[in-house]
Amino acid sequence: RRPHGHRRPQCCSGDTPVSHYDAIVIGAGHNGLTNAAYLARAGLKVLVVEKNDYIGGAAVSRELHEGWTYSNCSYVCSMMRQAIHRDLDLSSHGLILVPYLGTVSFGDGDERLISYHDEQAAYNELKRHSAHDADAMYRFQSDLTRYSQFIRKTLLRTPPEPTSFRLRDIREFLWLAKQVWSMGEREIYEYIRFFTISAADFLDDYFENDMIKAAMASPGIIGTALGVQSPGSAYILLHHVLGDVDGNIGAWGLARGGMGAISKAIASALEAAGGEIRTEAGVQQLLVRDGKATGVALENGDELTADVVVSNLDARRTFTRIIDRNDLPDGIYEKAKNFKIRGSSGKVNIALSGLPRFTGLPDNRYINRGGQAFTGSMETMERAYDCWKRGTWSDDPFVESVIPSAWDPTVAPPGQHWMSNFIQYCPPELADGPWTPEKRDAFGESVISKLERYSPGFRELIVHMEVRTPHEIENEIGLTEGNIFQGELTIDQLFFNRPFPGYGQYRMPLKNLYMCGSSTHPGGGVSSACGANAAREILMDLKRPNTVPEDDFYDE
C-alpha cells in the first residue's frame, strides 16, 4: 500500500518528470549526490530522490531563525577527498573551505589547554601543563600520522573480497600486503594493537597529564557509542585525523555558508552533468522483480523504474524499512537488523546576540575566535558515557563547540553569532520512556548550564536555540538512531566487513541494487568517498568508462 494525496514531488532540474532512468539514487545526502554526479558524467540518465524539501542530508545549511544560517547536523569538514573536490571542480560551483583556528580545551576546574598552530607556541602551552607531555606530543602526532597513512590510501579504493579468487581481488590483496609489509615488523604489531585498544590506553602510552589526555581523547568518542575506556575507541580517534584541509593532514575547516555549501556545490556539479534531483519524494518501497531491483515506489504513489537503484540510506534502514523482507535472500534481514548503529550524540545550535567570552583565557583575538572543547577530565567523559548506558543524559556532558560566524560573515547578522554545539552523550531511547518536547528541552538546558559555567552571562546572549536529540535527527534526516556514521566504526564493521561480510564492494544481495552511503567503506564523515567508490563499481558493472578519479594524495 502506498499513500495518495501528497503534494507532487518537486524537481530541481529538468522540465518534465520521466518514469524510467538509468539510475535512481535514494537520498540527496552528500554521498548520494556524489554518486549521482559521477554516474551522470558517464552519460547515464540519473535521478536523485529526496524525502525532504531540501538537499544535503546531514551536510545541510538552513535558516531556522531569520538572519541566522545553521549547519544543524554536521558542522566542520576535514575528510572531503581533495581529489573529488578538484575533479568535480567544486570551487567553481561555489565551495570555499577554510581552516579554522585552534581549539581551547576546558577542564573541570580552572584548567585550560590552548591549541596553537604555531609549533613553538603549542610546545610552550603543553609545557605549562607537563614538560614530559610537551616532548611526547611530537611522538604522539608522528605515530598517528604513520597509522593514518595506510588508512588514507584505502579511502578511494574498493575493499577486496576475502573469499574471492577473482584476479581483481587478488591484486588488491597483494597491494594491501605490500602496504602492510612496508610498515616493518614492529609497526605491524603496533598497528594491530591500536585497532583493539581504548583511546585511554593508547594515550597512556604517551601522556601523564589528565588535561592533555582528555583533550586528545575527545575525537575518540565523537559520534560513537563508546567511551574513552572502551576497546576500539582508539580507532575512532584516528578516523577523525584522517582528513586534511589544503593538504594539512588532520586539519579541520569550515565551509563558507555552512556545511550545506558542500552539498549544494556537488548538486550543482550533478545538474551541470545532466542529472536530476527531485525533493519531497520520499521512497515508500524498493520495487523488486525476480530478485532484481527495478525501481522505487514513492510515498505519493508514483512509481519510477531504473536499470540500477542506489541507496544512500543506512544499511538497517535500507533492508528493514524500504524492502519487503520476502524479497531478500535468507539471513540478510537479520544481518541488517543486527547492524550496530547506536545513536549517542545530540546537537544544540544557538543564535547569539554577541560573541561569548570564556573564563580563564587571555583577551586574545586568536584564542577567543577558536573552537571550544568542554572536555572536563577523562573521568568526566567516561561518567557521561555511563549515563548514556543507563538511558539518560549527563548533567555534565562533553560538548564540542565552534562559532563559525567568527570567520564566516554569511551565517549570522553583523555583530551577532551562531554557535554549534555537539554533545556526547545523548541516548536514542530513554530509560523513563520516549523522548518528548519537554525532555528534549531539559537536555538542551543541561548543555546551556555547562556553557554558562565557563561563560557567565552566556544565557543572556541567546536569541534562538535549536535542540536536536537522536530522535529529531532520525525523524528528519533519516539517520537511524541519530548515528552520524550510519553505523559504528568498530573493527567488525570496517573495510570489507562494512556493512556486513560478503557485501563490502557496494553491490547488495539484490541484483542491480547498490549502496553508496556511510554504511559502506570507508564509513562516516563528509568525505564523498563512499559515493564515489560505489559509482566506480556501478560503472564497471555497466561497462561504462570510469569517471571517478584515483586519490592523488599520498603522504610519502
BELTAFEN-V406435 format. One record per backbone hydrogen bond with DSSP energy under -0.5 kcal/mol. CO is the residue of the C=O (numbers start at 1). NH is the residue of the N-H. If there is no record, write none. Layout:
co->CO nh->NH
co->CO nh->NH
This chain:
co->10 nh->279
co->15 nh->17
co->19 nh->305
co->21 nh->307
co->22 nh->308
co->23 nh->47
co->24 nh->26
co->24 nh->310
co->25 nh->27
co->25 nh->49
co->26 nh->312
co->28 nh->56
co->29 nh->33
co->30 nh->34
co->31 nh->35
co->32 nh->36
co->33 nh->37
co->34 nh->38
co->35 nh->39
co->36 nh->40
co->37 nh->41
co->38 nh->42
co->39 nh->42
co->39 nh->44
co->40 nh->43
co->44 nh->46
co->45 nh->22
co->45 nh->23
co->46 nh->276
co->47 nh->25
co->47 nh->49
co->48 nh->278
co->49 nh->27
co->50 nh->281
co->52 nh->280
co->56 nh->30
co->56 nh->59
co->58 nh->60
co->58 nh->74
co->62 nh->64
co->62 nh->70
co->65 nh->68
co->68 nh->65
co->68 nh->70
co->70 nh->62
co->70 nh->72
co->74 nh->73
co->77 nh->253
co->78 nh->244
co->81 nh->84
co->81 nh->85
co->82 nh->86
co->83 nh->87
co->84 nh->88
co->85 nh->90
co->86 nh->89
co->89 nh->92
co->89 nh->93
co->90 nh->93
co->90 nh->95
co->91 nh->94
co->96 nh->256
co->98 nh->254
co->102 nh->371
co->103 nh->105
co->103 nh->115
co->104 nh->373
co->105 nh->113
co->106 nh->376
co->111 nh->107
co->113 nh->105
co->114 nh->116
co->118 nh->122
co->119 nh->123
co->120 nh->124
co->121 nh->125
co->122 nh->126
co->123 nh->127
co->124 nh->128
co->125 nh->129
co->126 nh->129
co->126 nh->130
co->130 nh->134
co->131 nh->135
co->132 nh->136
co->133 nh->137
co->134 nh->138
co->135 nh->138
co->135 nh->139
co->136 nh->140
co->137 nh->141
co->138 nh->142
co->139 nh->143
co->140 nh->144
co->141 nh->145
co->142 nh->146
co->143 nh->147
co->144 nh->148
co->145 nh->149
co->146 nh->150
co->147 nh->151
co->148 nh->152
co->149 nh->153
co->150 nh->154
co->151 nh->154
co->151 nh->155
co->152 nh->155
co->154 nh->157
co->160 nh->162
co->161 nh->164
co->166 nh->170
co->167 nh->171
co->168 nh->172
co->169 nh->173
co->170 nh->174
co->171 nh->175
co->172 nh->176
co->173 nh->177
co->174 nh->178
co->175 nh->179
co->176 nh->180
co->177 nh->181
co->178 nh->182
co->180 nh->183
co->180 nh->184
co->181 nh->184
co->184 nh->188
co->185 nh->189
co->186 nh->190
co->187 nh->191
co->188 nh->192
co->189 nh->193
co->190 nh->194
co->191 nh->195
co->192 nh->196
co->193 nh->196
co->193 nh->197
co->194 nh->197
co->197 nh->232
co->197 nh->234
co->198 nh->202
co->199 nh->203
co->200 nh->204
co->201 nh->205
co->202 nh->205
co->203 nh->206
co->203 nh->207
co->209 nh->213
co->210 nh->214
co->211 nh->215
co->212 nh->216
co->213 nh->217
co->214 nh->218
co->217 nh->220
co->218 nh->221
co->218 nh->222
co->221 nh->224
co->224 nh->226
co->227 nh->230
co->228 nh->200
co->230 nh->233
co->232 nh->235
co->232 nh->236
co->233 nh->237
co->234 nh->238
co->235 nh->239
co->236 nh->240
co->238 nh->241
co->239 nh->242
co->243 nh->250
co->245 nh->248
co->247 nh->249
co->248 nh->245
co->248 nh->251
co->252 nh->100
co->253 nh->77
co->254 nh->98
co->254 nh->256
co->255 nh->258
co->258 nh->261
co->259 nh->262
co->259 nh->263
co->260 nh->264
co->261 nh->265
co->262 nh->266
co->263 nh->267
co->264 nh->268
co->265 nh->269
co->266 nh->270
co->267 nh->271
co->268 nh->272
co->269 nh->273
co->270 nh->273
co->270 nh->275
co->271 nh->274
co->276 nh->48
co->277 nh->12
co->277 nh->13
co->277 nh->279
co->278 nh->50
co->279 nh->10
co->282 nh->284
co->282 nh->299
co->285 nh->297
co->287 nh->294
co->287 nh->295
co->289 nh->292
co->291 nh->511
co->292 nh->289
co->294 nh->306
co->295 nh->287
co->296 nh->298
co->296 nh->304
co->297 nh->284
co->297 nh->285
co->298 nh->301
co->302 nh->298
co->304 nh->296
co->305 nh->21
co->308 nh->24
co->309 nh->514
co->310 nh->26
co->310 nh->312
co->311 nh->516
co->311 nh->517
co->314 nh->318
co->315 nh->319
co->316 nh->320
co->317 nh->321
co->317 nh->322
co->318 nh->322
co->322 nh->286
co->324 nh->327
co->325 nh->328
co->329 nh->332
co->329 nh->333
co->331 nh->335
co->332 nh->336
co->333 nh->337
co->334 nh->338
co->336 nh->339
co->339 nh->341
co->340 nh->488
co->343 nh->428
co->344 nh->425
co->344 nh->426
co->346 nh->423
co->347 nh->468
co->348 nh->421
co->349 nh->466
co->350 nh->419
co->351 nh->463
co->351 nh->464
co->352 nh->417
co->354 nh->356
co->358 nh->361
co->362 nh->364
co->364 nh->368
co->365 nh->369
co->367 nh->370
co->371 nh->104
co->372 nh->374
co->372 nh->401
co->373 nh->106
co->373 nh->375
co->374 nh->399
co->375 nh->377
co->377 nh->381
co->378 nh->382
co->379 nh->383
co->380 nh->384
co->381 nh->385
co->382 nh->386
co->383 nh->387
co->384 nh->388
co->385 nh->389
co->386 nh->390
co->387 nh->392
co->388 nh->391
co->391 nh->431
co->397 nh->399
co->398 nh->424
co->399 nh->374
co->399 nh->401
co->400 nh->422
co->401 nh->372
co->402 nh->404
co->402 nh->420
co->403 nh->406
co->404 nh->407
co->404 nh->408
co->407 nh->409
co->408 nh->411
co->411 nh->69
co->413 nh->416
co->417 nh->352
co->418 nh->405
co->419 nh->350
co->420 nh->402
co->421 nh->348
co->422 nh->400
co->423 nh->346
co->424 nh->398
co->425 nh->394
co->430 nh->433
co->433 nh->430
co->436 nh->440
co->437 nh->441
co->438 nh->442
co->439 nh->443
co->440 nh->444
co->441 nh->445
co->442 nh->446
co->443 nh->447
co->444 nh->448
co->445 nh->449
co->446 nh->450
co->447 nh->451
co->448 nh->452
co->449 nh->453
co->450 nh->454
co->451 nh->454
co->451 nh->455
co->454 nh->359
co->455 nh->458
co->457 nh->460
co->457 nh->461
co->458 nh->461
co->459 nh->462
co->461 nh->353
co->464 nh->351
co->466 nh->349
co->468 nh->347
co->469 nh->473
co->470 nh->474
co->471 nh->475
co->472 nh->476
co->473 nh->477
co->473 nh->478
co->473 nh->479
co->474 nh->478
co->478 nh->480
co->479 nh->482
co->480 nh->483
co->482 nh->484
co->483 nh->486
co->488 nh->490
co->490 nh->493
co->491 nh->494
co->494 nh->497
co->495 nh->498
co->496 nh->502
co->497 nh->499
co->498 nh->521
co->500 nh->503
co->503 nh->506
co->504 nh->159
co->506 nh->515
co->510 nh->513
co->511 nh->293
co->512 nh->309
co->513 nh->508
co->514 nh->311
co->517 nh->520
co->520 nh->523
co->525 nh->527
co->527 nh->81
co->528 nh->532
co->529 nh->533
co->530 nh->534
co->531 nh->535
co->532 nh->536
co->533 nh->537
co->534 nh->538
co->535 nh->539
co->536 nh->540
co->537 nh->541
co->538 nh->542
co->539 nh->544
co->540 nh->543
co->550 nh->552
co->552 nh->554
